[in-house]
Amino acid sequence: MPIKIVKSAGAARGGKFPAFAIMLALFLSAVAGHPAPFSIQGPRVRTNDFRVTTFATNLSYPLGMARLADGSLLVAVSEGASFGNSVGKVIRLVDADQNGIADGPGAVLYTGLPGGQTSLRKGGNLVFVTGQGPGKPITILRTGSTPGAVLSLVGQINVNYSVSWYHPHSALLVRETPGRINSYDLFFQLGSQFNFDPTTQSASISSPNIPGATGTLPGDSIYRLTIIDHTNSVTASNLTRIASGLRNPAGFAFHPQSGDFYFEDNGIDGLVNANEPLSADELNMIPAANVGGTVEFFGFPTNYIEYRTGRIVGTQGVQPLVAFQPLPDPITGSESEGPNDIAFAPPRFPPGLNNGIFVGFHGKYSAGGIANEENPLVYVDLSPSARAPTNYFHFIGNNEPNIGHLDGLVSTEDSLFVADFTSNGSLSTGSGRGVIYQIKSLVLPPVQSRRLNDRVELTWNFGILQDADQVTGPWNDVTNASSPHSVVVDQSKKFFRTRN
């Protein structure tokens, strides 16, 4: 909504300066682009507040994204006949005109990774990628001198298994080590050895080219390993068990303000019918001050919240923030199963949708569309007024015919990027069927004004200030304008608004 400033011809009442009038005028504009083949929904969701576009298509199993400083997107893909029979690559997608559609198919910045890549994260000049399970090391790459430069190999951390493992490593999170420079905390998981039985074995990490990357890994856990960047090499230290009693915590995120550590956990498959879970999927949290202290125990395998009934089984372990049940009725409602990734809501999303976490659910292993009735994108409201168990809803429903698995998420200031692993749902025939969508907020902050003698001071929370002589435009960026911005009031009229 632009603000209009115009000086009147008369004298100001009670003062020597001319009066000025400030009026608001509604400005409507159409949004161009390729719309996504799904709808967004839920409480407080107004579709006109968002631009939803198909950002990139014809991708092979995109899973793991990170944003570069220029706004482009790094994506891990697995190109080949199937997800398992493929070669892992890192590509860069650019949207120079910011229309919500990548400018091309993506430039390959690195190739030769094992197939079946499942996570990509960035910390400083380092890029971390991994796949799931044996033979899929955590690979550390280095960015070049420009965002489009090829990545170079720094080293690899092997996760070693002596036996088969039901939920091996697959997910990563990277943050700057608090209080240190050129140091990054790498978080990863080693889930359960079995679906429900107690884990009896351990795995280990080792590396031929990263000193200090060594240690034993009991299962059912989340780990932290500190990586120190020496510009031409890296070293590792301080392998720490962060949490235990977890079946498969494959999605992590730190709260951008509090520093609290949030993660999901995958519930126990049904003991009779695997598609009817024994326990509910969860969203959990460890307060920032406790991360790396006493190992938090979350109850798996004998302590959980029963699926559909909500009954608490067992008396040990930290209770989850949310136990995901079918909505609106846990017996007959719409399901969400198999969380894979989480991302905090973009801060510039509309009020009521900018203080929470998005959770992407994979659903049925190799099914898509209507056949996969467990694959929504869920929004969890973390506002103080929101209370479990009804503080979440399906932002994208589980009944979309063109959606397979919304497994990858990354947030920017105003957008949520969502990767559909393969739109037909198949890990065997889904090559080239991966899609990335951009959900961008169109809600801009109001331009506030106040009179300062013969000037008007404009203030706004974010965005770029624009002006125009008519409400219909053309609109131009105000050069070097930052909030607060002072405007001289004269006989001409001027309209102001903000843009992303």
Buried (B, 14 or more C-beta within 10 A) or exposed (E): EBBBBBBEEEEEEEEEEBBBEEEEEEBEEEBEBBBBBBEBEBEEBEEEBBBBBBBBBEBBBBBBBBBBEEEBBBBBBBBBEBBBEBBBBBBBBBBEEEBBBBEEEBEBBBBEBBBBBBBBBBBBBBBBBBBBBBEBBBBBBBBEEEBEEBBEEBBBBBBEBEEEBBBBBBBBBBBEBEEEEBBBBBBBBBBBBBBBEEBEEBBBBBBEEBEBBBBEBBBBBBBBBBBBBEEEEBBBBBBBBBBBBBBBBBBBBBBEEEEBBBBBBBBBBBEEEEEEBBBBBBBBBBEBEBBBEEBBBBBBBEBBBBBBEEEBEEEEBBEBBBBBBBBEEBEEEBBBBBBBBBBBBBBBBBEBBBBBBBBBBBBBEBBBBEBBBBBBBBBBBBEEEBEBBEBBBBBBBBBBEBBBBBBBBBBBEBBBBBBBBBBBBBBEBBBEBBBBBBBBBBBBEEBEBEBEEBBBBBBBEEBBBBBBEEBEBEBEEBEEBEBEBEBEBEEEBBBBBBEB
